[in-house]
């Protein structure tokens, strides 16, 4: 299952240091598959918010809202 989320730390760093690093993270089975500025999901997906059980990630900060899909996720840029 793919889980997509926005890395808030990268968004903040982009603003603070005038950078343009990709902030969308695509994880599959707990591992980062890729980071992107834009993605396309080729099928149904579900948006999840879970205040009490953030997903595990190697990115800084807790992720409490994410998108889940069993379908292909394509990195556009």
Backbone as JSON Lines, residues from 0, in Angstrom:
{"i":0,"aa":"X","n":[0.83,-1.18,0.0],"ca":[0.0,0.0,0.0],"c":[0.89,1.25,0.0]}
{"i":1,"aa":"X","n":[0.54,2.21,-0.83],"ca":[1.22,3.49,-0.88],"c":[0.59,4.43,0.14]}
{"i":2,"aa":"X","n":[1.44,5.17,0.83],"ca":[0.99,6.23,1.72],"c":[1.71,7.5,1.3]}
{"i":3,"aa":"X","n":[0.93,8.54,1.01],"ca":[1.49,9.81,0.57],"c":[1.21,10.87,1.63]}
{"i":4,"aa":"X","n":[2.21,11.71,1.88],"ca":[2.02,12.8,2.83],"c":[2.93,13.96,2.46]}
{"i":5,"aa":"X","n":[2.66,15.1,3.1],"ca":[3.47,16.3,2.9],"c":[4.45,16.4,4.06]}
{"i":6,"aa":"X","n":[5.72,16.56,3.77],"ca":[6.74,16.71,4.8],"c":[6.76,18.19,5.22]}
{"i":7,"aa":"X","n":[6.19,18.45,6.4],"ca":[6.08,19.82,6.89],"c":[7.46,20.45,7.12]}
{"i":8,"aa":"X","n":[8.43,19.67,7.54],"ca":[9.77,20.21,7.78],"c":[10.4,20.71,6.48]}
{"i":9,"aa":"X","n":[10.16,20.01,5.37],"ca":[10.71,20.46,4.08],"c":[9.99,21.71,3.61]}
{"i":10,"aa":"X","n":[8.67,21.79,3.83],"ca":[7.93,23.01,3.47],"c":[8.53,24.21,4.22]}
{"i":11,"aa":"X","n":[8.76,24.04,5.51],"ca":[9.32,25.13,6.33],"c":[10.73,25.49,5.86]}
{"i":12,"aa":"X","n":[11.56,24.49,5.59],"ca":[12.93,24.74,5.14],"c":[12.94,25.45,3.78]}
{"i":13,"aa":"X","n":[12.03,25.07,2.88],"ca":[11.93,25.74,1.59],"c":[11.65,27.23,1.78]}
{"i":14,"aa":"X","n":[10.76,27.55,2.7],"ca":[10.41,28.95,2.96],"c":[11.59,29.67,3.62]}
{"i":15,"aa":"X","n":[12.17,29.04,4.61],"ca":[13.23,29.67,5.4],"c":[14.49,29.91,4.58]}
{"i":16,"aa":"X","n":[14.86,28.95,3.74],"ca":[16.13,29.03,3.02],"c":[15.97,29.3,1.52]}
{"i":17,"aa":"X","n":[14.76,29.68,1.11],"ca":[14.45,29.98,-0.29],"c":[14.87,28.83,-1.21]}
{"i":18,"aa":"X","n":[14.47,27.61,-0.82],"ca":[14.75,26.41,-1.61],"c":[13.47,25.91,-2.27]}
{"i":19,"aa":"X","n":[13.6,24.88,-3.07],"ca":[12.44,24.3,-3.75],"c":[12.55,22.77,-3.78]}
{"i":20,"aa":"X","n":[12.82,22.18,-2.62],"ca":[12.93,20.72,-2.53],"c":[11.53,20.1,-2.57]}
{"i":21,"aa":"X","n":[11.39,18.89,-3.12],"ca":[10.08,18.24,-3.17],"c":[9.55,17.93,-1.77]}
{"i":22,"aa":"X","n":[8.25,18.17,-1.56],"ca":[7.65,18.0,-0.23],"c":[6.67,16.83,-0.16]}
{"i":23,"aa":"X","n":[6.27,16.28,-1.3],"ca":[5.35,15.15,-1.32],"c":[6.18,13.87,-1.19]}
{"i":24,"aa":"X","n":[5.86,13.06,-0.19],"ca":[6.6,11.83,0.07],"c":[5.7,10.64,-0.22]}
{"i":25,"aa":"X","n":[6.17,9.7,-1.01],"ca":[5.44,8.46,-1.28],"c":[6.16,7.33,-0.58]}
{"i":26,"aa":"X","n":[5.49,6.73,0.38],"ca":[6.03,5.59,1.12],"c":[5.29,4.32,0.71]}
{"i":27,"aa":"X","n":[6.03,3.24,0.59],"ca":[5.43,1.94,0.33],"c":[6.03,0.96,1.33]}
{"i":28,"aa":"X","n":[5.18,0.3,2.09],"ca":[5.62,-0.65,3.12],"c":[6.63,-0.02,4.08]}
{"i":29,"aa":"X","n":[6.4,1.24,4.46],"ca":[7.23,1.9,5.45],"c":[8.52,2.51,4.94]}
{"i":30,"aa":"X","n":[8.82,2.35,3.65],"ca":[10.05,2.9,3.08],"c":[9.72,3.97,2.06]}
{"i":31,"aa":"X","n":[10.52,5.04,2.04],"ca":[10.31,6.11,1.07],"c":[10.62,5.6,-0.32]}
{"i":32,"aa":"X","n":[9.63,5.68,-1.2],"ca":[9.79,5.25,-2.58],"c":[10.32,6.41,-3.43]}
{"i":33,"aa":"X","n":[9.73,7.6,-3.25],"ca":[10.23,8.81,-3.9],"c":[9.63,10.04,-3.25]}
{"i":34,"aa":"X","n":[10.25,11.2,-3.57],"ca":[9.73,12.51,-3.17],"c":[9.46,13.27,-4.44]}
{"i":35,"aa":"X","n":[8.44,14.12,-4.43],"ca":[8.05,14.82,-5.65],"c":[7.41,16.17,-5.34]}
{"i":36,"aa":"X","n":[7.28,16.97,-6.4],"ca":[6.53,18.23,-6.33],"c":[5.08,17.98,-6.73]}
{"i":37,"aa":"X","n":[4.86,16.94,-7.53],"ca":[3.53,16.66,-8.08],"c":[3.43,15.17,-8.35]}
{"i":38,"aa":"X","n":[2.26,14.57,-8.03],"ca":[2.04,13.15,-8.28],"c":[0.65,12.93,-8.88]}
{"i":39,"aa":"X","n":[0.49,11.76,-9.47],"ca":[-0.81,11.33,-9.99],"c":[-1.1,9.96,-9.4]}
{"i":40,"aa":"X","n":[-2.32,9.78,-8.9],"ca":[-2.73,8.5,-8.33],"c":[-3.67,7.84,-9.34]}
{"i":41,"aa":"X","n":[-3.29,6.65,-9.84],"ca":[-4.06,5.97,-10.89],"c":[-5.13,5.05,-10.31]}
{"i":42,"aa":"X","n":[-6.02,5.59,-9.52],"ca":[-7.11,4.79,-8.96],"c":[-7.64,5.41,-7.7]}
{"i":43,"aa":"X","n":[-8.6,4.74,-7.09],"ca":[-9.2,5.27,-5.87],"c":[-8.17,5.41,-4.75]}
{"i":44,"aa":"X","n":[-8.42,6.38,-3.89],"ca":[-7.56,6.59,-2.74],"c":[-8.41,7.04,-1.57]}
{"i":45,"aa":"X","n":[-7.81,7.05,-0.41],"ca":[-8.52,7.42,0.81],"c":[-7.63,8.38,1.6]}
{"i":46,"aa":"X","n":[-8.21,9.47,2.08],"ca":[-7.48,10.42,2.92],"c":[-7.76,10.05,4.37]}
{"i":47,"aa":"X","n":[-6.68,9.9,5.15],"ca":[-6.79,9.44,6.54],"c":[-6.22,10.51,7.48]}
{"i":48,"aa":"X","n":[-6.95,10.8,8.55],"ca":[-6.44,11.64,9.63],"c":[-6.54,10.82,10.91]}
{"i":49,"aa":"X","n":[-5.43,10.65,11.6],"ca":[-5.43,9.87,12.84],"c":[-4.53,10.58,13.85]}
{"i":50,"aa":"X","n":[-5.14,11.38,14.69],"ca":[-4.42,12.17,15.68],"c":[-3.63,11.3,16.66]}
{"i":51,"aa":"X","n":[-4.18,10.16,17.02],"ca":[-3.59,9.31,18.05],"c":[-2.53,8.34,17.52]}
{"i":52,"aa":"X","n":[-2.55,8.02,16.23],"ca":[-1.64,7.02,15.69],"c":[-0.95,7.52,14.42]}
{"i":53,"aa":"X","n":[0.06,8.39,14.57],"ca":[0.76,8.85,13.37],"c":[1.49,7.7,12.68]}
{"i":54,"aa":"X","n":[1.67,7.8,11.36],"ca":[2.4,6.74,10.65],"c":[3.89,6.9,10.91]}
{"i":55,"aa":"X","n":[4.59,5.8,10.85],"ca":[6.04,5.83,11.02],"c":[6.69,6.28,9.72]}
{"i":56,"aa":"X","n":[7.67,7.15,9.85],"ca":[8.35,7.67,8.68],"c":[9.77,8.06,9.06]}
{"i":57,"aa":"X","n":[10.64,8.13,8.08],"ca":[12.01,8.57,8.33],"c":[12.1,10.09,8.24]}
{"i":58,"aa":"X","n":[11.02,10.76,7.81],"ca":[10.99,12.21,7.72],"c":[10.79,12.81,9.11]}
{"i":59,"aa":"X","n":[11.28,14.03,9.34],"ca":[11.1,14.65,10.66],"c":[9.63,14.98,10.93]}
{"i":60,"aa":"X","n":[9.23,14.83,12.18],"ca":[7.86,15.18,12.59],"c":[6.9,14.02,12.43]}
{"i":61,"aa":"X","n":[5.82,14.1,13.22],"ca":[4.77,13.07,13.14],"c":[3.84,13.35,11.97]}
{"i":62,"aa":"X","n":[3.43,12.31,11.27],"ca":[2.49,12.43,10.16],"c":[1.15,11.88,10.63]}
{"i":63,"aa":"X","n":[0.16,12.77,10.74],"ca":[-1.15,12.37,11.23],"c":[-2.23,12.41,10.15]}
{"i":64,"aa":"X","n":[-1.89,12.94,8.98],"ca":[-2.84,12.99,7.87],"c":[-2.1,12.54,6.61]}
{"i":65,"aa":"X","n":[-2.69,11.58,5.89],"ca":[-2.02,11.04,4.71],"c":[-3.06,10.47,3.75]}
{"i":66,"aa":"X","n":[-2.6,10.1,2.56],"ca":[-3.43,9.47,1.54],"c":[-2.98,8.03,1.4]}
{"i":67,"aa":"X","n":[-3.93,7.11,1.35],"ca":[-3.62,5.69,1.14],"c":[-4.22,5.23,-0.17]}
{"i":68,"aa":"X","n":[-3.47,4.42,-0.9],"ca":[-3.98,3.81,-2.14],"c":[-3.25,2.53,-2.43]}
{"i":69,"aa":"X","n":[-3.94,1.59,-3.04],"ca":[-3.32,0.35,-3.5],"c":[-2.95,0.47,-4.98]}
{"i":70,"aa":"X","n":[-3.22,1.63,-5.56],"ca":[-2.99,1.82,-6.98],"c":[-1.64,2.51,-7.22]}
{"i":71,"aa":"X","n":[-1.23,2.51,-8.47],"ca":[0.04,3.1,-8.86],"c":[0.06,4.6,-8.59]}
{"i":72,"aa":"X","n":[1.17,5.07,-8.07],"ca":[1.4,6.51,-7.87],"c":[2.55,6.9,-8.78]}
{"i":73,"aa":"X","n":[2.3,7.89,-9.62],"ca":[3.29,8.32,-10.62],"c":[3.87,9.67,-10.23]}
{"i":74,"aa":"X","n":[5.19,9.74,-10.21],"ca":[5.88,11.01,-9.96],"c":[5.85,11.82,-11.24]}
{"i":75,"aa":"X","n":[5.25,13.0,-11.2],"ca":[5.17,13.85,-12.39],"c":[6.38,14.77,-12.44]}
{"i":76,"aa":"X","n":[6.73,15.35,-11.32],"ca":[7.95,16.18,-11.25],"c":[8.4,16.33,-9.83]}
